[in-house]
Amino acid sequence: MKQIILILFSIFILTSNLFSQEITSSDEKRIQSLIEKFSDKDQFVNGEAISELAKIGEPAVEYLIKSLQDEDDNVRWCSTIALEKISPNGKQVIPFLIKALQDKNSNVRWCSALALGNYHTDATSSISELQKLLFDEDYDVRWSAYISLSKIDKKSLNISPDFSSTIKNIETLTPQLMNELKVPGVSICLIQDKEIAFSKCFGVSDASLKTNVSDKTMFEACSMSKPVFAYLVLILVEEGKLELDKPLYNYLPEKFICEDEDYPKQITARMILSHTSGLPNWRKGSEENESPLPIYFKPGTKFNYSGEGIYYLQRVVENIVNESLESYAKRKLFDKLGLESTSFVWTEKFDQQIAIGHNAAGNCNERKKYLHSNAAYTLYTTSNEYAKLIIEIMRPGDQNDYSLSNSMLKELLTHQVRVDTREVIDRPGRNLGLQGFRGLGWAIDSTITGYVVYHSGSNQTGFRCYSQFSPKDGSGIVIMTNGENGSELWQKLIKVIGDL
């Protein structure tokens, strides 16, 4: 008897639930009237309707599927917002959300991706389309695809890019961007499996002479000089001649302007290389004319990019080794790596190889000859030779007498400080950036599948450059340009091909 009662009770509960899901004509009219409010230009009205539909839940899904295909952008967007709130109920909407991932409206793509993520493994069929969104032109859409793929199948995030497609994009986009942005010359080098896999030169090194850029053309590496200097500093640390956390005041006292007389005695090489010294980017006037140099905050407490700090550490290094930076770099690294077209100073030998910088209109700027080295910006080099320096960092340590040890290479790329004042580089695919950090000499972005190490450069002479590498993949890229709009060029290029 008890069993019969239990069976009857179960049937009652089941049929009650079925009846509760049925839509009456009044319910249908209410749902449709709420969806009609998506056409209202008042977003508050839209929001109220969305909230009410979310309360109705799954019974509203079939009607939202229809409105998801409306011609009006706002109707489709509001529909995806409501569906995202209703999910993971209403699994029948999954195929329609997958189709919406291709919508022309980025808001619709964004919210459709987020909704699919709420279905977890039930939305496995959406993986291939979500992977495509990792390369969407809109950052928020790429982020939503990452979030959803993480929920559906985290392994699907680690998609290897097609190297041939990367090369094709470079060969197609670079000339277009050069023409659009009036950048006369570009040199690009790609690294795969810790080897140079592709390099190509575009345009001219001198717009007036029409000299073609070649693999021997030297560009100003600008601030990309700093990571090279950091490597040289760590050679000294490895040799026991310099300590990363010992105050530089003990090696070479300097006079600074600051509120606390103890600040100058607190600055260390680690602080300089991670840009936490408290020094400005550049003092008023020039670093070369010895004008007063301020310390703006307590050393080691926060990030503030500083070329002056690098120049101070350079003077410390030169004092320790008793020779110029150029001489030390050539002896300890450049010659040993076979870098025949890399130098911290201009010489007559390199004059014909060095490109001319150009202004935003693509016209020649006056040539600047760096007769005195400055570790912050005077490095001249080619894209291929800079790539060789990057490869040296990615290879296991202790391979040669100039190689850093594995522990020192790890120190070089360890997060020293979180950086919130600068946004991560806009990259697609598995290298979608999340947070920014600073290592020693290098900037580091955390991405959805690991870390990407990078540095850019910009000199007033009209040179712009960029480099990045992924230690986990052994891949990288170097882009060097001789035009003031070169930064916009490399940013647009990396936004498309940044997932190497």
C-alpha positions in Angstrom: 0.0 0.0 0.0 2.8 2.4 0.9 4.5 1.7 -2.4 1.3 2.5 -4.3 0.9 5.8 -2.4 4.6 6.7 -3.2 4.0 6.0 -6.9 0.9 8.1 -7.0 2.6 10.9 -5.1 5.5 10.8 -7.6 3.1 10.9 -10.6 1.4 13.9 -9.0 4.6 15.8 -8.5 5.7 15.0 -12.1 2.5 16.1 -13.7 2.4 19.2 -11.5 5.8 20.2 -12.8 4.7 19.5 -16.4 1.7 21.7 -16.0 3.8 24.4 -14.4 5.9 24.6 -17.6 2.9 25.0 -19.8 2.4 28.4 -21.3 -1.1 29.9 -21.1 -2.2 32.5 -23.6 -1.9 35.2 -21.0 1.7 34.1 -20.2 2.5 34.1 -24.0 1.2 37.6 -24.3 3.2 38.8 -21.3 6.4 37.3 -22.7 5.9 38.9 -26.1 5.0 42.2 -24.6 8.3 42.1 -22.6 10.3 41.3 -25.6 8.7 44.2 -27.5 10.2 46.5 -24.9 13.7 45.5 -26.4 12.9 48.0 -29.2 12.6 50.8 -26.7 15.4 53.3 -26.8 15.4 53.6 -23.0 17.8 51.1 -21.7 16.1 51.2 -18.3 13.0 49.9 -20.0 15.1 47.2 -21.7 16.6 46.2 -18.3 13.3 45.8 -16.6 12.0 43.6 -19.4 15.1 41.5 -19.3 14.8 41.0 -15.5 11.1 39.9 -15.8 12.0 37.4 -18.6 14.8 36.0 -16.4 12.2 35.4 -13.7 10.0 33.6 -16.1 13.0 31.5 -17.1 12.9 28.5 -19.5 9.3 29.1 -20.8 10.6 32.3 -22.3 13.4 30.7 -24.2 11.5 29.7 -27.4 10.3 33.3 -27.8 13.8 34.7 -27.1 15.2 32.4 -29.8 12.9 34.2 -32.3 13.9 37.7 -31.1 17.6 36.6 -31.2 17.1 36.7 -35.0 15.5 40.1 -35.2 16.9 42.7 -37.6 17.3 45.3 -34.8 20.8 45.2 -33.1 19.4 46.2 -29.7 16.7 43.5 -29.8 19.2 40.8 -30.5 21.5 42.1 -27.7 18.8 42.3 -25.1 17.7 38.8 -26.2 21.2 37.4 -25.5 21.3 39.2 -22.1 18.1 37.5 -21.1 19.3 34.2 -22.4 22.5 34.5 -20.5 20.6 35.1 -17.3 18.3 32.1 -17.9 21.1 29.7 -18.8 22.0 26.9 -18.0 18.2 26.3 -18.4 16.9 26.2 -22.0 19.5 24.0 -23.6 17.5 24.1 -26.9 19.0 27.6 -27.4 22.6 26.4 -27.8 22.6 26.0 -31.6 21.1 29.5 -31.9 23.7 31.0 -29.6 26.4 29.4 -31.6 25.0 31.1 -34.7 24.9 34.4 -32.8 28.7 34.1 -32.3 29.0 35.3 -35.9 26.7 38.3 -35.4 27.8 41.6 -36.8 27.2 43.3 -33.5 30.0 42.8 -31.0 27.7 43.1 -28.0 25.7 40.1 -29.3 28.8 38.1 -29.9 30.1 39.0 -26.4 26.9 38.0 -24.5 26.2 34.9 -26.6 29.7 33.6 -25.8 29.1 34.2 -22.1 25.8 32.4 -22.2 27.3 29.4 -23.9 29.9 29.1 -21.1 27.1 28.6 -18.6 26.1 25.4 -20.3 29.6 23.9 -19.6 30.1 20.6 -21.4 26.5 20.7 -22.9 27.9 23.4 -25.1 30.9 21.4 -26.5 29.5 21.9 -30.0 30.3 25.6 -29.7 34.1 25.1 -29.1 35.3 25.7 -32.7 33.3 28.9 -33.1 34.4 30.2 -29.7 38.0 29.5 -30.6 37.5 31.8 -33.6 36.3 34.5 -31.3 39.7 34.4 -29.5 40.8 36.3 -32.6 37.9 38.7 -32.7 38.7 42.4 -33.3 36.9 43.3 -30.0 38.9 42.7 -26.8 35.7 42.0 -24.7 34.5 39.4 -27.2 37.9 37.7 -27.0 37.7 37.8 -23.2 34.2 36.3 -23.2 35.3 33.5 -25.5 38.2 32.8 -23.1 35.8 32.6 -20.1 33.4 30.3 -21.9 36.1 28.0 -23.2 37.5 27.8 -19.7 34.2 26.5 -18.5 33.5 24.1 -21.4 36.9 22.6 -22.0 40.0 24.4 -20.8 42.3 22.4 -23.0 40.6 24.0 -26.0 42.2 27.3 -25.2 45.7 26.1 -26.2 45.2 26.2 -29.9 48.4 26.3 -31.9 48.3 29.1 -34.6 49.0 28.3 -38.2 52.5 29.6 -38.9 51.9 29.9 -42.6 48.8 32.1 -41.9 50.9 34.3 -39.7 53.5 34.8 -42.5 50.7 35.5 -45.0 49.2 38.1 -42.6 52.6 39.8 -42.2 53.3 39.9 -45.9 49.8 41.2 -46.7 49.2 43.6 -43.8 52.6 45.2 -43.4 52.7 47.0 -46.8 49.1 48.1 -46.3 49.8 49.6 -42.9 53.1 51.2 -44.1 51.1 52.9 -46.9 48.3 53.9 -44.5 50.5 55.2 -41.8 53.3 56.6 -43.9 56.0 54.4 -42.4 58.9 54.2 -44.9 60.7 51.0 -43.7 60.0 47.9 -41.7 62.0 44.8 -40.8 60.4 41.8 -39.1 61.9 38.6 -37.7 59.9 35.6 -36.4 61.2 33.0 -34.0 59.8 29.4 -33.8 61.2 26.6 -31.7 64.0 29.0 -30.5 65.3 29.5 -34.0 64.8 32.3 -36.6 62.1 30.9 -38.8 61.2 33.9 -41.0 62.5 37.4 -41.7 61.4 40.0 -44.2 62.2 43.6 -45.0 59.8 46.1 -46.4 60.2 49.6 -47.9 63.2 52.0 -47.6 65.7 52.9 -45.0 65.9 56.5 -46.3 62.9 58.1 -48.0 65.1 60.7 -49.8 67.7 58.2 -51.1 65.2 55.4 -51.7 67.6 52.9 -50.1 65.9 49.6 -49.6 65.7 48.0 -46.2 67.8 44.8 -46.0 68.6 42.3 -43.4 71.8 44.3 -42.7 69.8 47.6 -42.1 70.3 48.8 -38.5 67.5 50.5 -36.7 67.5 52.4 -33.4 66.2 49.8 -30.9 65.1 52.7 -28.7 63.9 51.5 -25.3 64.5 47.9 -26.4 68.1 48.8 -25.4 67.0 48.3 -21.8 66.4 44.5 -21.8 69.8 44.0 -23.5 71.4 46.0 -20.8 69.6 44.0 -18.1 71.2 40.8 -19.5 74.6 42.5 -19.3 73.9 43.5 -15.7 73.0 39.9 -14.7 76.3 38.7 -16.2 78.0 41.0 -13.6 75.7 39.6 -10.9 76.6 36.1 -11.9 80.3 36.9 -11.7 79.8 38.2 -8.2 80.8 41.8 -9.1 77.3 43.3 -8.5 74.5 42.4 -6.1 70.9 42.9 -7.2 69.8 43.9 -3.7 72.8 45.9 -2.6 72.3 49.7 -2.6 74.0 51.2 -5.7 75.1 54.0 -3.4 77.8 51.5 -2.1 79.1 51.2 -5.7 78.8 54.8 -6.9 77.2 57.5 -4.7 75.1 60.0 -6.6 73.4 63.2 -5.6 69.6 63.3 -5.9 66.9 65.7 -5.0 64.4 64.1 -2.6 62.3 64.6 0.6 64.2 61.9 2.5 68.0 61.9 2.5 68.0 58.2 3.0 66.3 57.5 -0.4 69.5 57.6 -2.5 71.0 54.9 -0.2 68.0 52.6 -0.8 68.0 52.2 -4.6 69.2 48.8 -5.8 69.9 47.3 -9.2 66.7 45.2 -8.9 64.6 48.4 -8.3 66.2 50.0 -11.4 65.6 47.0 -13.7 62.0 46.7 -12.5 61.4 50.4 -12.6 60.6 50.9 -8.9 63.5 53.2 -8.0 61.4 56.4 -7.6 63.4 58.1 -10.4 61.5 59.9 -13.2 61.7 58.7 -16.8 63.9 61.7 -17.6 65.0 64.7 -15.6 64.4 68.3 -16.9 66.9 69.2 -19.5 69.1 66.2 -20.2 70.8 63.4 -18.4 74.0 64.4 -20.2 74.2 67.9 -18.8 74.0 66.7 -15.2 70.9 68.8 -14.3 69.3 68.0 -10.9 67.8 64.5 -10.7 64.8 63.9 -8.4 63.6 60.8 -6.5 59.8 61.2 -6.4 58.8 58.5 -4.0 60.3 55.9 -1.6 62.4 53.4 -3.7 60.9 50.0 -4.1 57.3 51.0 -3.2 55.7 51.2 -6.7 56.2 51.1 -10.5 57.3 54.2 -12.4 59.1 53.7 -15.8 62.5 55.3 -15.6 65.2 55.8 -18.3 67.1 57.8 -15.7 67.3 54.8 -13.5 68.8 52.7 -16.3 71.3 55.4 -17.0 72.3 55.6 -13.4 72.8 51.8 -13.3 74.9 52.1 -16.5 77.3 54.5 -14.7 77.5 52.0 -11.8 78.3 49.1 -14.3 81.0 51.2 -16.1 82.5 52.1 -12.7 82.7 48.4 -11.7 84.1 47.1 -15.0 86.3 50.2 -15.6 85.3 50.5 -19.3 82.5 52.0 -21.4 79.2 50.2 -21.8 79.8 49.7 -25.5 83.2 48.1 -24.9 81.8 45.9 -22.1 78.8 44.8 -24.2 81.0 44.1 -27.2 83.4 42.0 -25.2 81.0 40.1 -23.0 78.1 39.5 -25.4 77.9 41.0 -28.9 81.1 39.5 -30.3 80.5 36.1 -28.6 77.0 35.9 -30.2 78.3 37.0 -33.5 76.3 40.2 -33.6 78.2 42.2 -36.2 75.6 44.9 -36.7 74.8 45.7 -33.0 76.2 48.7 -31.1 75.3 51.1 -28.4 77.1 53.9 -30.2 77.3 55.3 -33.8 80.6 54.7 -35.6 81.6 55.5 -39.2 81.7 51.7 -39.9 77.9 51.5 -39.4 76.9 54.8 -40.9 75.7 53.4 -44.3 73.8 50.6 -42.5 71.9 52.8 -40.1 68.4 53.8 -41.3 67.1 57.3 -41.1 64.1 58.1 -38.9 61.0 59.7 -40.4 58.2 61.9 -39.2 54.5 61.2 -39.2 54.3 62.4 -42.8 57.0 60.0 -43.9 59.6 62.6 -44.4 63.2 62.3 -43.2 64.2 63.5 -39.8 67.6 64.8 -39.0 70.0 62.0 -38.4 71.1 61.6 -34.7 74.5 60.0 -34.2 74.8 58.6 -30.7 78.4 59.1 -29.9 78.0 58.2 -26.2 76.1 55.1 -25.2 73.0 55.3 -23.1 71.6 51.9 -22.0 68.1 53.3 -22.0 67.8 54.0 -25.8 71.0 54.2 -28.0 71.3 50.6 -29.2 71.5 50.2 -32.9 70.7 46.7 -34.3 68.9 44.6 -36.9 65.7 42.7 -36.3 67.6 39.4 -36.9 70.4 40.2 -34.4 67.9 41.3 -31.8 66.1 38.0 -32.3 69.3 36.2 -31.6 69.5 38.0 -28.2 66.0 36.8 -27.4 66.8 33.3 -28.5 69.8 33.3 -26.1 67.4 34.1 -23.2 65.0 31.3 -24.2 67.7 28.6 -24.4 68.8 26.6 -21.3 71.4 28.4 -19.3 75.2 27.7 -19.0 75.6 26.6 -22.7 78.4 29.1 -23.4 80.8 31.2 -21.3 78.5 34.2 -21.9 75.3 32.4 -21.1 73.4 33.1 -17.9 72.7 30.2 -15.6 69.2 28.8 -15.5 68.6 30.3 -12.1 69.6 33.8 -13.4 67.4 33.4 -16.5 64.6 32.6 -14.1 65.4 35.7 -12.1 65.4 37.8 -15.3 61.8 36.8 -16.0 60.4 36.6 -12.5 57.5 39.0 -11.7 59.1 41.8 -9.7 56.1 44.2 -9.5 52.5 44.2 -10.7 51.9 47.1 -13.2 48.4 48.6 -13.2 49.3 51.9 -14.9 49.9 50.3 -18.3 47.5 48.1 -20.2 48.5 44.7 -21.4 49.4 44.4 -25.1 46.3 43.7 -27.3 47.0 40.2 -28.7 44.6 37.6 -30.0 44.3 33.9 -29.5 45.8 32.0 -26.6 48.0 35.0 -25.8 45.1 37.2 -24.8 46.5 39.4 -22.1 45.1 39.5 -18.5 47.6 41.3 -16.2 50.8 43.2 -16.6 54.0 42.8 -14.6 57.7 43.8 -14.8 60.6 41.4 -14.7 64.2 42.6 -14.8 64.4 44.8 -17.9 61.4 43.2 -19.5 57.7 43.7 -19.3 55.6 40.6 -18.8 51.9 40.0 -19.6 50.1 37.1 -18.0 47.8 35.5 -20.7 45.1 32.9 -20.8 47.8 30.1 -21.4 51.0 31.5 -19.9 53.3 34.5 -20.0 54.4 36.7 -22.9 57.6 38.7 -22.4 57.9 41.9 -24.4 59.3 45.4 -24.8 58.6 48.3 -27.1 60.7 51.3 -28.0 60.2 54.9 -29.2 62.8 57.5 -30.0 62.2 61.2 -30.9 64.4 60.6 -33.9 61.4 58.8 -35.6 62.1 55.1 -34.8 59.5 52.7 -33.3 60.0 49.1 -32.5 58.6 46.1 -30.6 59.6 42.6 -29.6 58.0 39.8 -27.7 58.6 36.1 -26.9 56.9 33.2 -25.3 59.2 31.1 -23.2 56.7 28.3 -23.0 56.5 28.0 -26.8 60.0 29.2 -27.8 58.4 31.7 -30.2 58.8 35.4 -30.7 58.8 38.4 -33.0 60.9 41.5 -33.6 59.4 44.5 -35.5 61.6 47.5 -36.3 60.4 50.6 -38.1 61.8 54.0 -39.1 58.6 56.0 -38.9 56.9 58.0 -36.1 53.7 56.1 -36.8 55.5 52.8 -36.4 53.9 52.2 -33.0 50.5 52.2 -34.5 51.8 49.8 -37.2 53.2 47.2 -34.8 50.1 47.5 -32.6 47.8 46.8 -35.4 50.0 44.0 -36.7 50.3 42.3 -33.3 46.5 42.6 -32.8 46.1 40.3 -35.8 49.2 38.0 -35.6 50.2 38.3 -32.0 49.5 34.7 -31.1 52.7 33.3 -32.5 
